Amino acid sequence: MDYVKNAWYVAGWSAEFNSELRRVTIIEENIVMFRNSSGVVVGLEDQCPHRLLPLSKGKLIGDDIQCGYHGMTFNCEGKCVRIPGQTNVPRSSRVTAYVVHEINHIVWIWMGDPSLANTDNVFNMAEFSDPGWHAHQGEALHLKSHYLNVAENLVDPAHVSFVHPTTLGNASSENVPVDVSTAGEVIVAWRWIRDAPPIGFFKEFGGFTGNVDRWHYYYLHLPCTAVIDFGSANTSLALAEDDRNQGVRIFALHFITPVGPDHSIDRWMHLRNTAVGDDKVSDKMDTMFKVAFSEDKEILEAIQLEEKRPPRRRPIRIAIDKGPAVYRKRIRELVEAERVHDLGDPVDPTFVHHD
């Protein structure tokens, strides 16, 4: 499958984990997770190496998991520390322990080679700790859709005019060109709609009645974390691109967790520079986001069903597909790179290449 293994994925919001065993599935791997007595979230392979019963069906003995079938017990490092009825414990009696990192009330897990895990590379934004910004977690949206389709939808400003006409878009943006940059590690697509009616979202939360200048900046961090920077300001301000904080500005964050080929989870939240600390505003924004994301869900799940049917024709690509096309290409390259073991440049090679 086209999963990148050497990457950080969101296992869940911090509030989802306590001292109870919880099964989580990421890139088709089952993991048992829990919060130990020190408050640290642990992730282990969810399969006893004896008879393959999921360890999530066992129980915690202190900070160790006891298998519910024959009592083999594993510590937080995945090492078997007890086999009832015998004193020796074979070295092979262990399960995989995953690297887990918790930050900003989000639990991340590294799905690849643990020696390559670097917590400095976990997604973060300065606004999380800025008192001038309000962070609010939404829900976990389950989608019957491949994660690549979900992710490329989140680097596509053009779709909002048609999929979200009452919430995040309107007809005034239909023919506004989209700018795309693929030069850096993060794929960016953006556009400004100048001197146009406000969208439904900002009629509600910005109090805008006349025309506004509004923007959408879509940032896609590989493999599948998306940041949508969108907002509005009175047209009279004539804001420059770098002055967006002077308007009503929101970051919609989407942390996509690939579960399997037909199942993805989109945990969404937002950061905003208005109504800081106002929970009623958060609840109202959640209501509008749910409407918009249910519209995405309908589209993406319908596409998934069609992709499973025998193809009748080759799909076409149009101008707005630049960002998604580059995204797919980069994912393919990362997956292919993980399939081979690079031993570096040869020393005293017996083969001489002339091309």
C-alpha positions, 0 to 999 in steps of 0.5 A: 500500500502507499503508506509512508512508514517513517513519519509521525501520525496522530494517534488521537487527542490527548483526552482519548487516552487514559489507563484503559487499553485502547486499540488504534489502527494506523496504516493497517497496523493495530496498536494497543495504547494506554497512559501509564502511571507516570502519565506517559502514553504507551504504544505497543503492537496489539498482538500477543506473540503466543496465540496472537490474541490482541493485547487490548483484550487483556488487562493492565497489571501496574504498567504491564499488559497481561495477555487475556489468553495465557497471561504472558505479560509485557512491559512498556518497552514491549519485553515479556516479563512473565510467562505463567508456569515457567521461569525462562522467558525467550528473547523472542517473547516481545512485541514492537514498542512504538515511539510516542510523543505528546504535544499541544494535547495531541498524541503522535506516534512514529510508525517506522524505524524507531532510530529515525524518530525525531520529536523535533519534526513533530508538527507544531505552530507558534500560535499554539502557545501564543496568548493572542490565539485560541486553540479549540479541538473539534472531532474525529471525522471517520471517512470511508475514503483513501487518505490520499484523496482526503489529503489532496482535498486539503490542498485545493482551494478551488473546491470550496466555491462548489462544495461549500457554497453556504459556509466556506465559499461562494460564487464570487471565487469561482474564476479567481486563479489559484497560486501554487508553490511546490518549491519547499517541503510543504506544498502551498496553494492560495488565492485572494478574493478581493472586494467580494461578498463575505462567505457565510462563515465570516458573516457569522463570526466577523460581523461583516456586512459589506464587501471584504478581502478574503484569503485561503492558504492551504499548506499540506505537510507530508504525509498528511497534515493540512493547515488551512489559513483563511480569513477576511478583512474590510476591503477598505483596509486593503491588507497586504498578504503579510498583514493577515493578522489584522483581519479575522484569521483562522487556522483550520488544522486537519490531522489525517490518520490512514486506517486502511485503504477505505478508511481515514480519520480526520481529526480537525481543530482550529486556532483563531485570533478572535473571541479568545477564551469564548467557548460559545464561539467555539461551539458555534464554529464547530457547528459550521465546520461540521456542516462543511466537513460533512459536505467533504465527506459526501464528496470523498466517499462517493469518489471512493466508491467510483474508484473501486469500479472498473475504470471506463476511461482515463481520468483527466487533469485540469489546471487546479490539479498542480498541488495534488499531482505534486503531492501524489508524486512525493508520496510515491517517492517516499514509499519507494525510498522505504522499499529499498535499503540504501548502502551508500556509494560503493567502495572499490566497485567492480562495476563501472557505469558510463551513463 
